[in-house]
């Protein structure tokens, strides 16, 4: 199986034994505490679950600036996006001190992790602007990822972490949330050697379904990992539990048994386009996947990125930066001429009128009115799940 990124084995930061967890929680009663942002909490879940191997915690300013400017840590390790604990709160911590990090997403004072403070550093507005510009390709605050980064604050608390739990993800999504360790273990138990990962933050319509099938066939995959984001999205996006139900219906009815693994991960969407595509590749490599499907406008939002920027960036990084390979996909749509879903670049004799293409806005409008989606666009079982959600709304 493919090795994890920058390591011979996964390096999850989760505390494994009840004894150690109880000991840390007991110690935490005497520690200073800080409620982290949702973005920092999502980073903790990913660190705990092994997805961010080989990182052991939050980046300091040198590493953060290096990642923004050059996509690598100061030690040379390839890494495409910030993994930080930023706050706008007043802090009275000292370097070398252990602090308890409180989960912002649960009502109780759930201690999500213990952090050993390496450094406490301030970022000035010019440094924050530079980081955002490099990572997101824009400083426009109408970009949801940009606004989220600006809102986090300017005090950077770096250092290693010991994660105590997976926040709400293992509670609310117990059948879907899986760690990188669990996914690797499942791949081994299935005897799969060559696995294709599909990233999604949306329900899967027929074009997505066929894209998974095409990629699997073309790289001769043993199986497909459908890996859905379970964390925070922008307003208007379809909630994770609805997406989960829709995807399960699709797989149940339209894929061979034991060919698809449906899982989810606990992370908030960055909407960082090309940089986030690289991050997706890093943690799919850590899951044990050989390929990641990168499609049109992967991890994008609005008109901030060109259609294939997220594919092109893989040609711009050092060849040894990642071991996972990319399956570059074009826009897929149902061809009225051929009566099947095709990759649009494969059918040069087609015009726009030969395809069934619906915008996300159009789909939402139809579902909100209780109208059936065209069978060429969405499987009826999937459309039914989505319609129930929109009719309730």
GINORBEL-V432975 format. One record per residue. N is the residue number from 1. RES is the residue in one small letter. SS is DSSP state (helix for helix, strand for strand, loop for the rest). Layout:
n->(N | N)
res->(RES | RES)
ss->(SS | SS)
This chain:
n->(1 | 2 | 3 | 4 | 5 | 6 | 7 | 8 | 9 | 10 | 11 | 12 | 13 | 14 | 15 | 16 | 17 | 18 | 19 | 20 | 21 | 22 | 23 | 24 | 25 | 26 | 27 | 28 | 29 | 30 | 31 | 32 | 33 | 34 | 35 | 36 | 37 | 38 | 39 | 40 | 41 | 42 | 43 | 44 | 45 | 46 | 47 | 48 | 49 | 50 | 51 | 52 | 53 | 54 | 55 | 56 | 57 | 58 | 59 | 60 | 61 | 62 | 63 | 64 | 65 | 66 | 67 | 68 | 69 | 70 | 71 | 72 | 73 | 74 | 75 | 76 | 77 | 78 | 79 | 80 | 81 | 82 | 83 | 84 | 85 | 86 | 87 | 88 | 89 | 90 | 91 | 92 | 93 | 94 | 95 | 96 | 97 | 98 | 99 | 100 | 101 | 102 | 103 | 104 | 105 | 106 | 107 | 108 | 109 | 110 | 111 | 112 | 113 | 114 | 115 | 116 | 117 | 118 | 119 | 120 | 121 | 122 | 123 | 124 | 125 | 126 | 127 | 128 | 129 | 130 | 131 | 132 | 133 | 134 | 135 | 136 | 137 | 138 | 139 | 140 | 141 | 142 | 143 | 144 | 145 | 146 | 147 | 148 | 149 | 150 | 151 | 152 | 153 | 154 | 155 | 156 | 157 | 158 | 159 | 160 | 161 | 162 | 163 | 164 | 165 | 166 | 167 | 168 | 169 | 170 | 171 | 172 | 173 | 174 | 175 | 176 | 177 | 178 | 179 | 180 | 181 | 182 | 183 | 184 | 185 | 186 | 187 | 188 | 189 | 190 | 191 | 192 | 193 | 194 | 195 | 196 | 197 | 198 | 199 | 200 | 201 | 202 | 203 | 204 | 205 | 206 | 207 | 208 | 209 | 210 | 211 | 212 | 213 | 214 | 215 | 216 | 217 | 218 | 219 | 220 | 221 | 222 | 223 | 224 | 225 | 226 | 227 | 228 | 229 | 230 | 231 | 232 | 233 | 234 | 235 | 236 | 237 | 238 | 239 | 240 | 241 | 242 | 243 | 244 | 245 | 246 | 247 | 248 | 249 | 250 | 251 | 252 | 253 | 254 | 255 | 256 | 257 | 258 | 259 | 260 | 261 | 262 | 263 | 264 | 265 | 266 | 267 | 268 | 269 | 270 | 271 | 272 | 273 | 274 | 275 | 276 | 277 | 278 | 279 | 280 | 281 | 282 | 283 | 284 | 285 | 286 | 287 | 288 | 289 | 290 | 291 | 292 | 293 | 294 | 295 | 296 | 297 | 298 | 299 | 300 | 301 | 302 | 303 | 304 | 305 | 306 | 307 | 308 | 309 | 310 | 311 | 312 | 313 | 314 | 315 | 316 | 317 | 318 | 319 | 320 | 321 | 322 | 323 | 324 | 325 | 326 | 327 | 328 | 329 | 330 | 331 | 332 | 333 | 334 | 335 | 336 | 337 | 338 | 339 | 340 | 341 | 342 | 343 | 344 | 345 | 346 | 347 | 348 | 349 | 350 | 351 | 352 | 353 | 354 | 355 | 356 | 357 | 358 | 359 | 360 | 361 | 362 | 363 | 364 | 365 | 366 | 367 | 368 | 369 | 370 | 371 | 372 | 373 | 374 | 375 | 376 | 377 | 378 | 379 | 380 | 381 | 382 | 383 | 384 | 385 | 386 | 387 | 388 | 389 | 390 | 391 | 392 | 393)
res->(x | x | x | x | x | x | x | x | x | x | x | x | x | x | x | x | x | x | x | x | x | x | x | x | x | x | x | x | x | x | x | x | x | x | x | x | x | x | x | x | x | x | x | x | x | x | x | x | x | x | x | x | x | x | x | x | x | x | x | x | x | x | x | x | x | x | x | x | x | x | x | x | x | x | x | x | x | x | x | x | x | x | x | x | x | x | x | x | x | x | x | x | x | x | x | x | x | x | x | x | x | x | x | x | x | x | x | x | x | x | x | x | x | x | x | x | x | x | x | x | x | x | x | x | x | x | x | x | x | x | x | x | x | x | x | x | x | x | x | x | x | x | x | x | x | x | x | x | x | x | x | x | x | x | x | x | x | x | x | x | x | x | x | x | x | x | x | x | x | x | x | x | x | x | x | x | x | x | x | x | x | x | x | x | x | x | x | x | x | x | x | x | x | x | x | x | x | x | x | x | x | x | x | x | x | x | x | x | x | x | x | x | x | x | x | x | x | x | x | x | x | x | x | x | x | x | x | x | x | x | x | x | x | x | x | x | x | x | x | x | x | x | x | x | x | x | x | x | x | x | x | x | x | x | x | x | x | x | x | x | x | x | x | x | x | x | x | x | x | x | x | x | x | x | x | x | x | x | x | x | x | x | x | x | x | x | x | x | x | x | x | x | x | x | x | x | x | x | x | x | x | x | x | x | x | x | x | x | x | x | x | x | x | x | x | x | x | x | x | x | x | x | x | x | x | x | x | x | x | x | x | x | x | x | x | x | x | x | x | x | x | x | x | x | x | x | x | x | x | x | x | x | x | x | x | x | x | x | x | x | x | x | x | x | x | x | x | x | x | x | x | x | x | x | x | x | x | x | x | x | x | x | x | x | x | x | x | x | x | x | x | x | x)
ss->(loop | loop | loop | loop | loop | loop | loop | loop | loop | loop | loop | loop | loop | strand | loop | loop | loop | helix | helix | helix | helix | helix | helix | helix | helix | helix | helix | helix | loop | loop | loop | strand | strand | strand | strand | loop | loop | helix | helix | helix | helix | helix | helix | helix | helix | helix | helix | helix | loop | loop | loop | loop | loop | loop | loop | loop | strand | strand | loop | loop | helix | helix | helix | helix | helix | helix | helix | helix | helix | helix | loop | strand | loop | loop | loop | loop | loop | strand | loop | loop | loop | loop | loop | loop | loop | strand | strand | loop | loop | loop | loop | loop | loop | loop | loop | loop | loop | strand | strand | strand | strand | strand | loop | loop | loop | loop | loop | loop | loop | loop | strand | strand | strand | strand | strand | strand | loop | loop | strand | strand | strand | strand | loop | loop | helix | helix | helix | helix | helix | helix | helix | helix | helix | helix | helix | helix | loop | loop | loop | loop | loop | loop | loop | helix | helix | helix | helix | helix | helix | helix | helix | helix | loop | loop | strand | strand | strand | strand | strand | strand | strand | strand | strand | loop | loop | loop | loop | loop | helix | helix | helix | helix | loop | loop | loop | loop | strand | loop | loop | helix | helix | helix | helix | helix | helix | helix | helix | helix | helix | helix | loop | loop | loop | loop | strand | strand | strand | strand | strand | strand | loop | loop | loop | loop | loop | helix | helix | helix | helix | helix | helix | helix | helix | helix | helix | helix | helix | helix | loop | loop | loop | loop | strand | strand | strand | strand | strand | strand | strand | loop | loop | loop | loop | loop | loop | loop | loop | loop | loop | helix | helix | helix | helix | helix | helix | helix | helix | helix | helix | helix | helix | helix | helix | helix | loop | loop | loop | loop | loop | strand | strand | strand | strand | strand | strand | loop | loop | loop | loop | loop | loop | loop | loop | helix | helix | helix | helix | helix | helix | helix | helix | helix | helix | helix | helix | helix | helix | loop | loop | loop | strand | strand | strand | strand | loop | loop | loop | loop | loop | loop | loop | loop | loop | loop | loop | loop | loop | loop | helix | helix | helix | helix | helix | helix | helix | loop | loop | loop | loop | loop | loop | loop | loop | loop | strand | strand | strand | strand | loop | loop | loop | strand | strand | strand | strand | loop | loop | loop | loop | strand | strand | strand | strand | helix | helix | helix | loop | loop | loop | loop | loop | helix | helix | helix | strand | strand | loop | loop | loop | helix | helix | helix | helix | helix | helix | helix | helix | helix | loop | loop | loop | loop | loop | loop | loop | loop | loop | loop | loop | helix | helix | helix | helix | helix | helix | helix | helix | helix | helix | helix | helix | helix | loop)
